[in-house]
Amino acid sequence: MGIYDEKPWLARYDHGQPHDIEAEFPDALSMFRATVERNPDGDVIRYFDGRITLRELDGLSDAFAAGLLESGFSAGDRVALYLQNVPQFVIALVGTWKAGGIAVSINPMNRGRELNLLLRDSGATVLVCLQGLYRDVAAAVVGDTDVATVITTSELEYQTRDDPRIFAGVERIDLPDTVDMAGLIDRFRGRRPPSLSFSPGDTAFLTYTSGTTGPPKGAMNTHRNVVFNSQAYRQWCSLGQDDVVLGVAPLFHITGLIAHVTTSLLLGAPLVLFYRFEPSVAIETIRDERPTFTVGSITVFIALMNAPNAERDALASLTKIWSGGAPIPPSTVKAFSAAFGQYIHNIYGLTETTSPSHGVPAGAEAPVDEASGALSVGVPIYNTVVRIVGDDGKDLPAGEIGEIVTTGPQVVSGYRNKPEETAAAIPGGALHTGDVGYMDDQGWFYIVDRKKDQINAGGYKVWPREVEDVLYEHEAVREAAVVGVPDQYRGETVKAFVSLRPGRTVTAEELIAFAKERMAAYKYPRQVEFLEEIPKTVTGKLLRRELRTREQA
């Protein structure tokens, strides 16, 4: 789709031309095995001063899988991963596949209510989590779920540096009612689970995405989805075994899963992890490990620019940079390039497209829409057909604004146990993204709005109704409406408009603290404004659009 006459390099990425990459491996496990056979002694994970080779990862994941199977785990069972960016995430992911299971990625910032919801919806029978997360969150909720086995681990494993900027207050905890992951692996070390393989349509993992009219939905990312987009990253971003992947995106997120973990497993390239993002530590890690490639939210690159140790030479190795998950101001791309000499390529996708559906190709720079100042999210990647459709479902010509509808090998098969939602969002395999945009006459795509009320805070998606429900738990709150408002750092942040019950008082700071205790850190409102009445339609529906318009006035 698009006109390539004046942009000859775009013709190389025309989705109408078939590519062989989707047929290279039948499933993600065989992809990993091929990499182990090719380069068994190459590093696959670097975690501070710790190193894990492909051969070692193969053995560690074998032992993990054998331990699962010994406990009664069966093919198709789910393992929930409630972890930060630590090596155990990758070990458990590959081990789950070797046991015939499905991995369920869970945001480590989720609190008890959110964790309970995802565990129950996924039907996970095994939970792998950090010791502190079990003690502080999971212990109180797993009894209300199908979880039969809890495997705990420490972020201090697989390294000895114990940087206080990252691990302040962290200590190993004795949790007698759980299975220690290190002990499990030691007990089953040397055991190989029975060899198995998946069909391309089998689910590799469940990743949760919140809608705007209901609870989170578990997108079923298949092995075909995973293999295709891992290979798409390899070719689209010109990656090879000599590259080094910087893991700045959370591994539970679809970007971290594909752009970091499975792309590394495909390439046999080291994946550099550093627990969780801290700008000065990230810069030191880049200087020490010399990574070449990463994909992260634009807030990551803003933070790197503003870190006290941000020196041009420190980031010299990082020559292949992409950013997605949140709108990118063109001024930020220019400022980053001026500071470090590297161009940030835009990339776009959803949980339901298993990471990218569009991207700015390596060696190209995205155009900027003159009218809105928006930076293009790129062109469709390999074998991907993207349409702009009107409210009547018919295709719109270049330049006209409509909903983005995507079809390709990366689109998920559906949502777990939600056939009606699947039929509505992915009829006939065509994903109706809910994002509104247009394509110019050169084939570049732009996002201009969202049909959904979902808030995009630094790449994390926030469902307004969920925040409102928490605010309604406060005794002083009569009505609440939550919207996203512009934020210089996060792109968008959460703001709550609240009306109070007669005779009740509460401050904005108290309400923010109330929500903060009950929600993941990216969800709670950063701003609260009190109104006598929340604007509503005659039928009583909240007018969030009117509230957003007030903020822009």
N, C-alpha and C positions, 0 to 999 in steps of 0.2 A: 504494500500500500504506500502510495506517495510517488513523487516525481524525483528521479535520480539523475536526470540529465546534467544538472549543474553541480551535483554532489557525487562524483563517481565512487568515492569510498563507501557511500551508503549502499551501493548496489551489492557489496559483499555481504550485507546483512539483511537482504531482502528475504522476508519470511516465506515468500512464495517459492524459494529454492530449497529443495529438500537437503537435509544434512544427515550424516550417518551417526551422529553422536548419540541419538536416543537408542540405538541398537547395540551399543558397545558392551554393556553389561545387563543381565536380566534383573539384578537386584543389588542393593547397596552392600550386602555381605560379600558377594562374589567380587565386587569392585574393590573392597578392602583386601580380600585374600590375594587378588592379583598384584596389588601394591606391595604387600608383605613379601611375596615371592620375588618381586622385581628388585626390592631394595631393603632386605630385612634388617640391616644394621644402621639404616638412616634414622636420625631423630624424627619422631612424629609429634612429640610434645616437649616443650621447654617451659618449665614453671619455676621462675626465679632461678636458683642454681641447680634445680633438678632436671634430669633428662630421661626420657622414655623413648626407646627405639621402637620401630615397627615390630620387631621380633618380640620385644618385651610386652608391648601392648597386646599382641596376639596371645601370649601366654597369660597375661593378667585377665583378659576378657574370657579366655577359655575357663580359667578357674572360677570367675564370677558366674559364668553360665552353668558350670557343673554344680556350683552351690545352689543356684536357683532350681535346677532340675531335681536335685536331691531333696529339696523342701516340698516337692509336689507341683512345681510350676509346669504349666502345659502350653503347648503351642497356641498362640493367639491371646494368651494372658497379657495383661498390661503392667508395666513397671513405671511408676511415677518418679521422675527425677526432680528433686527439690533442692537444687544446688547452685552455688555461685560458679564462676569460671575457674574450675579446678580440674585436674586430670581425671578425677573419679567420674566426672560427667561422661567423658569419652569412653572410659573403661566400661562403665555401666551400660552405655548406649550400645556399644559393639557386643558386649556380653548378653544383653537382652536379645539382640538379633540372633546370636548363636544359640540361645535357648528357644528360639522360635517365637519370641514375644514382640510386643509393640511398646515402644517407649512413649511416655507421656511427659512432656516438658512443662514444668510449673515454675512460675516466677518466684524466686526466693524472697521477694519483697511482699508476697501475699501473706495476709494474716489468717487467723483461724477460720473465720467465716468463709473467706475466699478459697482456702485450701480444702475445706470440707466440701464445698460445692464441686470443685474439680475432681476430687477423689471419688466422690459419689457418682458424678456423671460419667467418668471414664471407666468406672468399675475396676480400678487398679487393685491388684492383690498384693503388690510389693511396693514399698515406699523406700527410696534411697534419699537420705537427706543429711545435711550437716548436723553435727551433734548439737550445736547451739540452737538450730532451728527446731530440732525435735524437742529439746527441753522447753523452749520458749513458746512454741506454736503447735507443732504437730501432736505432741503427747496428749493434748486435751481434745483432739478431734478424731484421731484414727479409729477410736472405738466405735464411732458412728458410721464407719465406712466398711468396704469389703477388704480392706488391707489386713492381711494375715501375717505378713513379715515386714518388719521395719529394719532396714540396714542403715547404720549411721557411720559417719566418717568425719575426719577433721580436715580443715583447710590447711593445717600445718603439715600434712603428709606430703611426700614426694619432693620436699625441699627443706633446706636447713637455714635459710636466711632470716626468716621470722621478722620481717621489716615492721617496726612498730607503727609506721604510718598506715600500714594495711591491717596488721594483726593486733593492734592495741586491744587488750582485754580478752583476747582469744586464748583459750587453754583447752587441753584435751580433757574430756569429761567421761567419767565412767557411767555408762547407762546400761544397767544389768538387764533391763527388759527389752533390749534391742540386740541385733546382730552386728558386731563390729566388722566393717568391710575389710580392713586389713587382715583380721583374724580369719575371715571367711576365705579370702584369697590364699592365705598361707595354708589353710586346711585342705584346699582343693588344688593347690599348685601342682602342675604336671598332669592333671586330669583334662582330657579333651572331651567335650560334649559330642554326641552323635552328629555327624555331618548332615547339614540340611541346606536347602535353598528355598527362596521365595519365588512366587510368580510376580511379574511386573505390577500386577494390580493389587497385590497384598499391601496392607497398611504398614508403613515403616514406623511412623510415629503420629501421635495426636498432638496438634498444637491448637491452643484455645484462642479464639477471637471473639470479642464481645460484639453483639449486634446492638441495635438501637431500640429494639422492641421486646427484648427478652434476655434471658441469662446467657452466659458464654456458650459458644458452640465449639465442639471438638472437630476441627478440620482433619480429615483422614488423608494425610500426605502419604502417597503410595511409594513403593520402591521405584517405580518408573519415574514419578515426579522427582524423587531425590537424585537418582542417577542422572536424569536429563539436566537438571539445573546445576548440579555439581560440574558436569562437563561443559555446560554453557558458560559458567564462570571461567573455567579453564581457558576456553577459546576466546570468549568475548573480552577477557581482561589480559589475554596473552600471557598465561601463567604456565610454569613448568616446574620440574622437580627441584630446580635450583632456587626457586622463590622461597620466601619465608613469610608465613601468614601471621599477622598481628591480630590477636583476638580481643578487639575492643568492644564488639557487640556482645550483649548477654547471650550465653549459649542456649538458654531456654527459648529465646526468640528465633523466629524463622531465619532471620539474617545470620545470627550466630550459628545456627544449626547447619545451614547450607554454605554460606560464604566462608565460614571458618572451619567447622568440624568436617563435614563430608567432602568439601573441596580439598582439605588437607589430606584426608584419607585416600582420595583419588590420586592426588599428585605425588603423595609420599613426601610432601614438603612439611617442614616443622611448623607446628602451631604454637605460637608464643602466648602463654596465659599468665595473668598476674592478678588472679582472684577477683578483684573488681576495680573499676576504673577510678584512678586517682591521678590527676594530671602530671604532677611532678614525678611520680613513680613510673607512669607511662613513658615519659620522655627519657628517663634513665634506662628503661627497658629497651626502648627503640635504639638508643645509643649503644647499648651492650649487645643486643641480639641482631641488629641490622635487618629488621624485617623489610620486605619489599612491597607487600600488598596488604590492604585492609579495606573493609567496608564498615562504616559506622554512621551514627546519627551526626548531623551537622553540629550538634552541641558538643560532641567529642572534639571536633576540630577547633571550635571556638575556645574550649577549655585549654587545649594544647597551646593555642596562640597566646593565651593570657597567663600561662604557667610561669612562675618566676625563673625557671631554668630553661625557658624556651629559646634555644639558640638554633640558628639556621643549620649548622653542621649536624646537630643532633638528629634531625629528621632527613638527612640527605639520602639515606638508603630507601626511604619510603616513596618510591616513584610511581606506584600503581595504587591510586586512591579513588575509591568510590564512596558516595554517601547517599543514603536513602532513609525512608521512614518519616521524614518531616520536610516541609518546604525549605528550600535553600535560597537565602538572599544572594543575588549576584555579587553584592558588595563584599560578602564574606568570602566568596570564592576568590575575588581579586585580592582581598587583604591577606588571605592565607598564602596565595601564590607570591605576593610581594614579600611576605615574611620568610617563607621557606623554599620558594622556587618550585613548588609542586602544584599541579592543577587537580582540583577535586571534581571528578566526573559524577554527574548525577545518575541515579539508578532508581527504578520504581518497581514495586511489586506488592503483593499482599500475602498474608498467611495462606490464603486459598490458591495463590499461584506459586507456592513453595519457594518464595523469594522472587527473583526478577522475572518480569514480563517485558520491561523496557529498560534501556540503558543507553548512556552515551558511550559509543565505542572507544576503545583505546586509541589514542592519537587524535581524537576529535574533541572539539569544545562545543558545549551546548549553546544554541542561540537564546536570546532573551526576547520575550514578547514585548514589543514597543509600547503597546497600550497599557498592559498591566504591570510590566516589569518582572513578570514571572520567568524563571529559568526553566527551559525545557527539561522534561524528565527523560528524554532520549527517544530512541526508535525501538520498535518491537525487536526482541531478540530472536534467535533462530526458531524456525518452524512455528512461529506464533502469529496468529491472526488477531488483530485488534480493530474493532469497529467503534465508531461514534454513532449512537442511536438516539433518536428523538423519543418523546413520550409515547409515540405510536409504535415504537419498536423498529421503525424503518431507519436505514442507514442515512447519515447526513454527509454532505460533501465537505471537503477541506475548508476549514475556517469557521464552520458552524459548531456551536457548543451543544453537547449532549452527554449522555452517560457513556462511560468507557466499558465496553464488553470484550472480554478476552477469551480466546480459545487456543489451546496448545497443550503440549505434553506435560507441562508443569501444573496445569489446573487440577485441583483435588477431585476425588471421586464424589465427595459429599461430606456431610456432617454426621458424626456418629449418632445413631438412634434418632435422627431428625429428618425423616423423609420429606415432610412438608416444607421445611426450611431449605432443604437441598433442592427440591423441585422449583422453589421460588427464586433461589439465588443462582442456580447452575442448570437451567433447563437445557437439556440436550448437550451438556458439557460446556456450555458457553457461560462464563462467569460474568454476572452483572455486578460490577464492582461497587456501585453506589457512588463512585467518584465521577465528578463532572469535569469535562475538559474538551479539548478540540485538537485536531491535527492540522498543521499548516501544509502548504502545497509542496513542501520538500519532505514530508513524511515525519517531521518532528511532532511530538505530543507534548501537551501542556495540561496541567491540572489547574482548574480555576475555582473549583468549589466542591462541596460534598453534599450529596443528597441526605446523608445521614447526619445526625446531630453529634456524632462521635467527636471527641476532642483529641487532638494529636499533640501531646505534651512531650516534646523532645524525642519523638519517635515512639513513645508509648501511647497506646490507645486507651482512652477513658470513656466509659459509658455514663452519661450524665445522670440517668435514672438511678444508678447504683450509688452515686455520691448523694443524691437527693434522699434516697432511702435511709442512708446513715444519718443525715442531718435531721430527718424526721424523728429519729430516736431521741433527740434532745427534747426535754420537756418544755422548753420555751419556744420551740419552732412551730409555727402554724402552717406556713407554706414555704417551699424552697424550689428554686429553679436554678439549674447549673448550666453554664455555657463556657465555651472556650473564648478567651480574649487574647489579643496579641501580646507576645512577650519577647523581648529582644534576645534573650538567651535560649529559651526553650521553643521559640516559634509560636507556641500557644500555651497558655496556662489555664488552670481551672479557677473560675470565679463563681461564687454562689450569691444569688439574690434571695433574701430571706425576709418573710414577714413574721412577726411574733404573736404569740397568744396574748390576749388581754391580761394586763397585770403582771406579765412575766418580763424579765430583763436578762440579757446576756450580751457580752461584748463580742466583737468580731474575733478577737484573739482567743477567747474561750471556745467559740465554735470551731475555729481552725484546729485548736488543740484536741477538741472532742473527736473530730473526724480523723485527725492524724493517728490517734490511738487505735482506730478501728479499720484503717485502710492502708494499702500499700503506699509507699512514700510519694509515688508519682500521681496518685489519685486525689489526695485530699486537697480542698480548695486553698489556694494561696491568698485569695481575696474574698471578702464578704461585704456585701452592701445591703443595708436594711431598707425595705420599702414598706409603705402602708399596705399596698396590694400588689401581688404579682400579676402582670398582664396575662389575660387569658382570652380564649375565644368564647363565643356565646355558649358553646357546649362544654366549657370548662377546661379545655386543653391549654397547657402552658404555651405561651408565645415566646419560645426561646429565640426565634429569629428577631423579634422586636427588641429583646434584651441585648442581643449581639449588635443590633443597629445602634442602640444607645451608646455602646462602647466606641463605636466608630465615628460617632457624630462629633 
